[in-house]
Structure formats: C-alpha cells, structure tokens
C-alpha cells in the first residue's frame, strides 16, 4: 500500500512485517526512512520530520554515533530554550554522558547502557538528583530522535531513574519552641527567632529581614 504525497513531502508504505514506513527526501537528496506501528503515527512523524527539515534542523543518517546526534541536538536546541537551560543541558551531556557512551551508535543504545551509566555516576559521587536530571535531559533528546525516526523507541522509557532524595523537615515540638523563646528572651536576635517560629520562613528569607 502506497500513499503518494507532493514533491519532497515523502511517502508512506506498509511493510510485510506490519510496520508502516515513511520516507522523506533530505536536503542532500538522500531518502530517509521513518518507522511506526500505525499509519497515523507514521504520517505524524513524517510531517514533523518535514517541518524540521524545512526549518533547517539537522536530520542525518541512521549510522551516527551518540556524540554526533547529541551534538546536533544541542545545536538545534540552542535557539529554542533559555541560554542558562542550554548551558545546563550541554554541561550534563558533555561531562556525564558522552565520555562513556559518545562512541556508541545511536541505534545501538540500550536501556542497560543507561542503567550501568547511572550506577557508575552514583559510584563516582554524583547525587541521585544530578543523575535524575541527566536522565531527564537524555530522555528529552531521545524523544526527539524517536520523533525523527532515528530510533525505534526511547530506551529511557524502559528504566526508572534514581529517585531524588527529599529530606524530611524536622520541626520543633511545642515544648522545644517555648524553650527556644525563653532562651532567646532579651537577646539581640529574639525578634528573628519569634518571626521564624510564627511564619516558618526559610533561612535566606529570615536573614533578608535583618540586612
């Protein structure tokens, strides 16, 4: 089954294995295949790839390394997000992702690669929060690769990232609060302690009151 489209819009066919294949012509004249389980999804990915091509985004061949893809992805993202956000993405990818997996072919990346990488980073001393943020950035990049048809699936969806640790707040009991106020009575910072107990302000907010 073949659905013909306008010039450079691509075509969509159903393969013998049941997958739908969309083909798009790139700026260099080469044809690229994009695969999906349904014709609707194939059409959506084809339209997205055509938009990216027409907007100057880089759509490259399947035989590229992770470093090549992520470098191109960061270049495209630079014009779409805030500079500080981009700098965060770039540093996470450059420092914590590419040194270990940069030479791996993009299509060969597995969930196990990511699991081992995250375990290694935790052993090196990175916090679970940092590794969680790394996972979020990689997931975002691979979602774009999936949308462009460069990978069959986003392997980030197959694993759970390390949970971010949230420290439970310890509060004073009524007796402890009363003792604190008694001890602070007549002291220079008595008013500050009272303010802290009454409002629950954070340390930075409290210190701003006495500047």
Secondary structure, 3 states (H helix, E strand, C coil): CEECCCCCCCEEEECCCCCEEEEEECCCCCEEEEEECCHHHHHHHHHHHHHHHHCCCCCCCCCCEHHHHHHHHHHHHCCCCCHHHHHHHHHHHHHHHHHHHCCCEHHHCCHHHHHHHHHHHHHCCCCHHHHHHHHHHHHHHHHHHHHCCCCCCCHHHHCCCCCCCCCCCCCCCHHHHHHHHHHHCCCCCHHHHHHHHHHCCCHHHHHHHCC
